[in-house]
C-alpha cells in the first residue's frame, strides 16, 4: 500500500540499494513476535505471495479464499490480504510459540519489514522505518540478505512492475467511477490471481505471459505515477 508521508518522520533519512548495509538485523526475532501480533490486517498479497502460498500449502486460490485470505481495499482496488479473526490483528500463521509457521514462503511484506520501499522514476529504493520494530540494538545487515528472496533482481523487477501497474490503473480511473474500479478489480483478480498457475514451474515467466496483454488492454498510453513511499 502506498503512503504519502514525510520520510524524515518515519525513516533514518537514507535510501538503500540491495547491496547496502542497513540496521535491521534482529537476531532471528527470538522471543519477539510483536509485528505479527499487530500488522496482519495490513498484509496485502501480490501475485507472487499467493503463488508461494499455493505452493507451500498445496492449495488453490479459491481454496485459500475460503479461510486463509480475504479481499480488502488496497488504495483503489480490492486485493487479497491475509485473513484475520474478527476484531483481531494477530497473524493466523503464528504458531503456539509465537513463530511463523510459513516462514519459508512468507509474503514479501513480511520479508521486507521493517524496511519500506520508496518508489520513484518507475523504480524503487529501500528505506528503514525507524519506529516500527520494537527490538533494541538491531545490527547491520545487507538489504539483499535481509529480504531473503531468491533471484532478487527478478523479484525487484516484478515488484516494481506490479506496483506501477496498480498506480497507473488508479490514475486512469475518473474519480468516483465505481464501475471502472469494479471492472478493473475483477480483471486483476481473474488475470493475476485466480487464473491457474503451474506451481511446479517458475513464477516469473507465467506472470509475464499475462502482464503485457493486460497492460495493453487496460492502460493504452497511461502516464506514470508520482513518487510515493510504500511498505
N, C-alpha and C positions, 0 to 999 in steps of 0.2 A: 504494500500500500504506500502511496506517496504521502509525504509530509512536507508542508511548506513552513519551515521553521528557520530560526537563526542558528547557524552552525556553531556560533560562539556559545550559545546556551546549552547545547546538547553534546558537544564534542570537545576534543582537545585542540581543535583548530587546525588539524592536519588532515590531508588526504593521502591515502596509501594505495600502492600498487600491490600486485600479488606477491612480489618478492621483497617487500618492505617488512621491517620488524614492527610489531605493534604490541602494546601492553595489554594482552587479552588472555594470557595463559592463566589457567585456574586450577592446575594440578588435578585435572580429571573431575572437577566438581565434587570431590569426595566430601560426603556429609552435607551437601547442599543441593537442593532442587528448587530453590526459590523462584527462578524464572519459569519453570514448568508448572508451578503452582498458581501462577497469576497471569500467564500470557496465552493460554491455549486458545481462547476465543479470538485471537488475532492471527493465528497461524493459517494463512491462506496458502493454498496449494497450487503451484503451477503444473503444467502437464507432466514434467519430469518427476515431480514429487509424487504424483498419482501413479505414474508408471512404476516408480520404485516400490510404492505401497502394494500395487497389484502383484509385482514380482515377489516381494518379501512375505506377503500374507497369502499368496496364491488365490487371489480373489479378483473378480471383475469390477469395473467401475460401478455398475449397477448394484452389485453386492455390497461394496463399500458404502454406497449411498444409503443403504438400509440401516447401518448402525455406526459407521466409523467416520463418515464425513457428511457435511451438510452444505447447502448453498446459503450464502450471505452476501450482503452488499460489500464490494471492494471498490471504493471510489464510485465508479459509474455502473458497474455490471455485477450481476450475481455470479459468484465464482465459488468453487469448493473451498472449505476450510475444515480443519479437524473438529469433529463434533464433541461437544462437552455436555455434561449433565445440566439440566435446568438450574439456574442460579449458582452454578459453579464454573470456575475458570481453570480448574486443575486439569492438566493434560490426561486424558484417559489411558495413555500409553505408559504412564508412570507405574512401576510395579510396587509391590508392598514395601520394598526397602527404599523407595524414592529414586530408583534408577530407571533410565529409559529402556523400555522393552523392545524398541525398534531402532536402537542406536545405529546399527549398520546401514539402515535405509531411512534414516530420519530426514525430514524435509529440509530444503535449503535454508529456510528461515532459522531453523534450529542450528544448522551448521554455521551460519553467519553470526549469530548473537554472541557478544554484544556489539558486533560491528553493524554498520548500516552501509547502504550504497548511495553515493551522490551521482545522479545521472546528469550528463551534460554532453552536448555535441554528439548525440547518438551513441554515446558510450557511457562508462561509469568508472568511478574510483570508490575506494572504501573509506569509511571514517569510523572512529571509535566513539561509541555512545558512553560517555563518562558516568552517567547517573543510572545506568540500567543494572549492571551486575553488582550484587551486594558483597561479593568476596573482596577482602582487602589483600594487598600485597600481590597483585597479579604480576606475572612475569612477562617478559618479551618473547614473542613467538612470531615466526614468519607467517604472513597472511595466508600464503598458499597451504602451509601445514595446518593452520587453524581451521580453515574451511574444509579440509579433509575430503575433497571431492575428486574422483578420478578424472583425468583428462581435463584439467582446469581450463585450458584455453578454449576448448569447445564448449565447456559449460558456461564460461563467461559470455561467449558469443550468443549462446541460446538465451541466457538471462537478459542480455541487452535487447535482443530481437523481440522477445516476449514482452518486455516492459514497454518498448516503444510501439509495438503493435497495439497494446491496450491504450496507451496515451493517444496515439493517432486516431484510433477508433473513437475515443471520447471526444477528441477535438472535432471530429467530423459530424457530430450529432448536434442538431439545433437544440438549445436549452429548452427543456420541457417536453421534448418529443419522446414520450413514453413508449410509443410503438417502435421507434428506432432502437431504443435501449432493449426492449424485449426481443426484437428480431436479431440484433447482434449478439445478445446474450445466448440465445438458443443456438446460433451458428457457432459461437465459440465453444459451447459445451459439447455440441454434437461433433464438431470437427476435431477438437484437440483433446477431449476427454473421453467421450462415450464411444466414438468410433474405435473399434478394436485395434490394439497394438499387438505385434508379435513379441511376446515377452521374452522369448529366448534369443532375440536379436537386439542389436544396438538401437537405442532410443533415437539418437540424433538423425540418422537418415530417414526414419519414419516420420519424425516431426517435420523435417524439411521437404518431405513429399507433399505435405499438406499446406505448409506455410505460404509459399509464393502464390498459389492459386487463390487462397483465402484472402491474402492482402490485395491481390489484383482485383478481386471481385468487390471487396468492401471498401478499399481505400485507393481508388484511382487518383493519383497525383496529390494525395493528402500532405499538408505541411507537417514538419516535425514539431515536437513539443518544446516547451521551455525547460530549463534545468529544475530539478527538484530532488529532495532527499528522501530516500526510502529505506525501510528496514527489511 
